[in-house]
Structures are given as C-alpha cells and as structure tokens.
C-alpha cells in the first residue's frame, strides 16, 4: 500500500487507547471516533470507495472510480458523488475528499488499520483487532466485476501481510525470551499458512527452546506427513535444524577462544566445508552468550546469519531468527552499525520472500538514519532498488540502483556494484530497452570476472541471453544461456538454474521445439522452488512464461497456471506480474480481468506492458 500522495496517517502505539478517528477495514469495516462507534455507512459501495482510495497508489480519476463500482447505474458519476458525500459525513469535518482525480486527506491523528499492518512496527500491527481477517469481510459488491477482482487481489496481499506480521512478531518475542507469546503467534501464522515450512520451523524451534521436546517431535512428525502428502517432499533443512535446537548450557569461555572458533568457521566455509563452518559459528554464539559479552554476541550472530542465508540453501529462517536477536542486542548496547547490518540482511530475506512492505521498512530504517557505513548503505540501497523493480516501480528502481552502484563503486565494493548493475539490466530488459540492458549486464559480467565472483555469473549471463533472444539472435541467446545453466548447475544455486532454464525454454520455442519448451519451463519452476526459501519473484516470472506459452499453443493446463499466477502475484504485490496474469485471464475470456488490467497497467511505467495491454484492448 502506498498512501503518500493520498492520506495523512498518524499511528497509535500498540496498547494505547486511540483518540480521534480510527478506520477499520480488516474484518467487518467500522469507524471509531474517540473510542466510540462512528458513523455507519448505509451503502456497501461507500466502504468500497473508501477502501479503494486508501489502498490505491495514487488518486484515481472520477471516471475510473465510477466505472469500477457504478457502471450499471443510470448516471455513474452521480452515484459516485453520493458515495463521496456519505464518506465525508463519516470521516468528519477534519477530512478533505474532493477533486478529479479524487484526493483524500484524513484528519491528523487518524489511524487506518491497513496502513498499520503494512507499514507499522510489528508491536502495533499484532494488536490490530482485525489482524488475520479479510479486507471488507463479508462484502460482495454486485454488478462490479472489476472491483471484485481488485478486492480479491487486495485480500490476498493483506492476508500475506498479516501472516508476515505474526511471524515477525513471534521472532521479536523469541529474541526477548518471551517463548509462550512467541509460540502462540507462531501457531497463528501456521494456521494461516499451514504449508509454509518457515512457520513450521519456527514453531518447532520454540517448542525445543521451551524444553517441550515431545511437542517438537509431534509437530515435526505432523509436518513430515503433510509435506510428503501435499508437497511430495520430505521436511527441509530449516525444519530439521529446528528439531536439533539446544537449550543453553553453562560452560564459560574467554573472548580469545570465541574469536578462534569464528576464524575456524570462516576458514571452513571458504574451503567449502559449509556445514562444519556453520557448526563452529553456532558454537561461538552459544559461548558468547555464556561469556555475556555483548559485542561478541552480536558479531557471532551476524557471521552465523550470513552463512545460513548466503551459503547454506534453505536455512534463511534460522538466519532470520539469528538476525532479529543480533539487532536487539546491538540496539541495547548502542551499536548502530551492527543493528543496521542486521536490518539490511533481514530486508534481503523479506525481499526474496516477496514480503516487500516489510523489506522496505527494514531498508528504510537503515537509509533514514544515514549514519551507517558506506558499505551497509550501498547494500540497503541496492536491495531496496531490487524491491522496487520486483514491484514494477521502475523509475524509482532505476534511481535507487544507479545511486547504489555509484555508492558501491566509491566504497570499493565491486560485487555489490555488479549485483546493482545486473538489477539495472533487468529493469531495462523488462521495459524493452534492450541496448541499455546489454550494456548494463555486460558491465556486471565484466566486474564479476574481474573480482573472480564466478558464483554470481549465471545471473547476468542468463539475463544477457534473454536480451539477445529479444533482439532476434537465437544462436547468441542459446550460447549465453547454456553457459549460464552449466555454471549454475555446477554451483547448485536454484535461482540461477531457474532463470537460465527459463531462457533456454524460450530458445526452444523460438526454434520450434514446443514440447521441449514446456518441459524446460516446468523444470525451471521445480529447480527454483526446491528449497524452502526460493526467490518468489523469479518463480512467478517463470510462471508468466508458462502462461504465455500455454496460451499460444493451447495447452490444457493453461487456465490453472493463470489462476496460480494471479494468486501469487496479487498476494505479494507484484504489480506488473498481476497485470500480466489479468491479461492472460482476459485472453482466456474473462472480461473483468480485461477491465482491471487496463486500469492497473496505467500506473506502471513500462512501454512493453502498455503495448501488450493495447494489443489486448
């Protein structure tokens, strides 16, 4: 949700009695003024208009609102004026609602629950009375198919946000030693999304830390059966590691010994013995806790988290729990740089998981303070630009990534610079600026070669292959993508394998090998999602190619792929991929999808997408 152009919102701290206006959209919608029930709207469409205004990215034109909700009325604009008048009555004299486009400004001190959910601290969000309930619960707007499509997408996105808040709050209470509260929150997250292995891992870990080994074993066995039945896979590494969680022992040790253990772990990871290195880091964390040395407690946690997230596949959840703990300790002792480093890594994991609002909050905290090291600032800005790119906020993404690559260059961080250039190249590729994309991706490849960062090369190489395919060079694309795929398989990185396999599938179709193209795309999805924490945007990007291919060649599974793509893209706030899912649905005959696609695409700066919408319209 992006309200900066529309509303002014002041949040009320968790646990405090709210004063002024409260707008509750989660669950049964209601207004509250100074703690008492406020005005009750007579029309459901008044609530629908208010929700749209609060959740829209920019003020909508009156004609757009009228067509969205009042298309069946004899005079749609008059019907809209009536709803706007009723909304003003409910919001009170301190609100302003007028103009074309329609601009809403709320009274100072207003609390909007969906804003708190998306942008607030977990302590505020977890106290919301409607947390976990549907947006406008129970509302069914007749004769407004485009609005129903929009409402479904927003419900999915806010449900995902509620789930993320519960998980984040559970980790926060875990870091404070409040295991019972953390367990109850983790249980709620697990109920909301029973097939999310990260929720299962957290719950099992909490049982182990509380000394309830029986409950941990029971939960592990239940998840094992569910994973085999529903997903066709055994429990992943994060769940197995959670089951081995140990309670604290009391053996004392000095700082020199702890540093020696960390150095041994670092050497092991560098030599490729990652499991041994992580075991050393875990030992160092426990010993630093026993030594009660705050700086060592933070340092050991940061190095352990880095290994879990960036080196070992499928263990991001354990890394997140470690980072939350590191941030808490760093803040307690006034170590702002360490806290910023932890926040940048927490944001990175939320970026991979497509929890973009939470990622933006972490990165924003790093950048707003401005006192972090150039390296940490470059990291946060690079990842924030990547988030903006995933969300199809292309001008913002370009600005952030250009600044991030300059900062990385000044900070002598060639790998960070290469990553930033690759994400700039991806933006250019997605927008159809192929020459610019080739230049940026070539620069990323050159930097990676120069710094001997061979493990990163498959990503820009795969994107370069797709640039060449779009330029009409099937042979050049095949050469780049085959190199990328071979290196990705050698490294064993699911993300790199997936992006390369997607490109090879498109090369196969361009060569007339349609059956091979379908097989390659399905294989690309399987590779991308084989671990617990895949790069979610990439999986939906591959799914988009599968839908496109299915439409062109009449594959019988296409409607199912389109439904899945729409669900995943709208749930996570991937704006362009949501529009593309709607375009696929419209091509299959859904007129509501066509109308909403045209409406949403107008807010996205992408000539290629605009051309696709124009073609369909």
GIHU-V989861 format. One record per run of one state. SS is the DSSP state (H for helix, E for strand, L for the rest). FROM is the first residue (numbers start at 1). LEN is the number of residues. If there is no record, write none. Layout:
BEGIN
((SS & FROM & LEN) (SS & FROM & LEN))
END
This chain:
BEGIN
((L & 1 & 20) (E & 21 & 4) (L & 25 & 1) (E & 26 & 1) (L & 27 & 3) (E & 30 & 4) (L & 34 & 2) (E & 36 & 2) (L & 38 & 6) (H & 44 & 12) (L & 56 & 6) (H & 62 & 8) (L & 70 & 6) (H & 76 & 16) (L & 92 & 4) (E & 96 & 3) (L & 99 & 4) (E & 103 & 3) (L & 106 & 5) (E & 111 & 2) (H & 113 & 7) (L & 120 & 2) (H & 122 & 4) (L & 126 & 9) (E & 135 & 1) (L & 136 & 9) (H & 145 & 31) (L & 176 & 3) (H & 179 & 14) (L & 193 & 4) (H & 197 & 13) (L & 210 & 3) (H & 213 & 19) (L & 232 & 5) (H & 237 & 7) (L & 244 & 11) (H & 255 & 16) (L & 271 & 3) (H & 274 & 18) (L & 292 & 2) (H & 294 & 17) (L & 311 & 5) (H & 316 & 17) (L & 333 & 3) (H & 336 & 17) (L & 353 & 3) (H & 356 & 14) (L & 370 & 4) (H & 374 & 17) (L & 391 & 3) (H & 394 & 17) (L & 411 & 3) (H & 414 & 17) (L & 431 & 3) (H & 434 & 17) (L & 451 & 6) (H & 457 & 14) (L & 471 & 3) (H & 474 & 18) (L & 492 & 2) (H & 494 & 17) (L & 511 & 3) (H & 514 & 15) (L & 529 & 7) (H & 536 & 18) (L & 554 & 4) (H & 558 & 15) (L & 573 & 2) (H & 575 & 13) (L & 588 & 3) (H & 591 & 11) (L & 602 & 5) (H & 607 & 10) (L & 617 & 1))
END
